[in-house]
Amino acid sequence: MIILVINTGSSSLKYQLLEMEHETVLAVGVVERIGERKALVTHKGHPGLDQEKTFEQEQAVMDHRAGLHLVLDLIVDAERGVLTSTGEIDAVGHRVVQGGESFQQTRLINNQVMAAIRDCNPLAPLHNPANLVGIEVAAHLLPDVPQAAVFDTEFHQSMPPAAFLYPLPYSYYKDLAVRRYGFHGTSHKYVFGQAAAEMDRLPAQTNAITLHLGNGCSMAAVKNGKCIDTSMGMTPLAGLMMGTRSGDIDPAIIFHLAAEKGLGVDHISDLLNKESGLKGICGSNDMRDIRRQAAAGQARATLALEMFAYRIKKYIGAYCAVLGRVDTLVFTAGIGENDCQAREDICMGLEGLGIEIDPELNRKLQNRHGPVHRKTSRVQIRVVPTNEELQIARETKALLTRG
Ligand code: AMP
């Protein structure tokens, strides 16, 4: 079975073509700056997916339809193509950011599903409309191929009301769907599944805290294979301190900023989403730069790193409390996979919770993959590289196989 995974943003289209019997990536790429005369197309095709075979070109790509057309042409290109015809594609799996309460699992796309995704647009106005465009162009260019929607929110739909409701007047939940949804669900689900498999445990009998630490950061508490709480909220702004997002703050700060500085809602939204987090404290949102700055003695960089780890520690404590028993802590994404110092800073001092990182093993971890805990640690600590595209392809395959 061959599955094309598509992740459409407002001006980009990322894709992966996977052969599912051996879960091999046949092609991978991205079209960026869609809508501009100098869009950038980057495409790697099998065999090897190596750098030398990367096709990179600037060209006009006026809309997403032109972008996907180009991608399909590259996939069947006589020279660098990996398929002889697009007829070999068995299904398309689309990443959709917000599925609201309508979608607890991956769904085959039809008009009704499209309408329900559209209904979720107000909850994710920057993402869902772009995802819908991706679905529409794929359905147009590959009309006979089944299309599936895999939602970033679906893994978190198992949260109980006590975890997903905000203590606001209940009518805001009923009338405006104001509640915690959580995001990065595909990543949390994937790394949880991989960790359980590596531990040789049944997912349904495994409790975990998963930490997706990239430019966006979120955590999930997973009990017996089901998410019971997560740090992002109605939007991805909530929870942990991130690259440029504040994460949790006192909501009254917003009124204070409005009153004292006369800032409007859009301005404050930009401030909290784009100018806060690590960047707000030390001026950079790139962990590698921040580490260099801290090593060079810049106090704000050191402070940003301390705040980042401290806030994660507090969430680990909270999730230990709600889970009761934790079998494993799973680190993933750019920082979680690569920054051994962050993992050490986060886990140090948590021995009382049965979490004992092995600093040497953690530092020496090769291939960004494997356990990093001491033998005596009650809770296993693992690094698992995330693979959202593969998870989307697996969900799509499972849906088609179920029929
Ligand atoms: P992501 O959003 O998953 O791509 O992660 C982006 C974040 O990961 C940025 O803050 C990067 O600085 C960070 N990152 C990537 N590679 C490394 C590395 N080798 N060491 C530390 N941080 C890294």
Residues whose N, C-alpha, C, O or C-beta is under 5 A from the ligand:
A	BS01	AMP	L213 G214 N215 G216 N285 D286 M287 R288 A333 G334 I335 N338 D339
